[in-house]
Amino acid sequence: MNILPIFFVFLYFSSIFSKNRNKKIKIQKKN
């Protein structure tokens, strides 16, 4: 079993999660 693909998928989802979290933080700062 190769672990690399799983690692890249994890990085992909973590990057999406961080972007969504940053958007929420920016919205909260505006309000």
VOGU-3710 file (C-alpha; in Angstrom, 3 decimals, decimal comma):
1> mnilpiffvf> 0,000/0,000/0,000  1,349/3,410/-0,976  0,943/6,163/1,591  1,860/9,084/-0,687  -1,581/9,476/-2,354  -3,251/9,543/1,064  -0,756/12,176/2,198  -1,515/14,414/-0,784  -5,260/14,017/-0,283  -4,786/15,053/3,339
11> lyfssifskn> -2,827/18,142/2,279  -5,535/18,996/-0,269  -8,367/18,823/2,263  -6,357/20,634/4,938  -5,673/23,492/2,505  -9,390/23,747/1,689  -10,242/23,688/5,381  -7,740/26,459/6,155  -9,158/28,613/3,323  -12,708/28,169/4,623
21> rnkkikiqkk> -11,576/28,983/8,163  -9,800/32,136/6,951  -12,963/33,255/5,125  -15,005/32,793/8,309  -12,445/34,763/10,327  -12,491/37,625/7,783  -16,299/37,726/7,857  -16,266/37,842/11,663  -13,773/40,725/11,623  -16,007/42,710/9,246
31> n> -18,965/42,213/11,576
//
